[in-house]
Amino acid sequence: MVDSFLLSLESNPTTGYAWQAQFDDELFELVESKF
């Protein structure tokens, strides 16, 4: 089964703060990460 979903978290890269995702790469694939 191949389903996709979007997870969007607010961040402000000018403050030096950004979210870092931790997940099981056997189950999930990170497709895109951007500010």
Long-range contacts (C-beta under 8 A, 24 or more apart in sequence): 4-31, 11-35
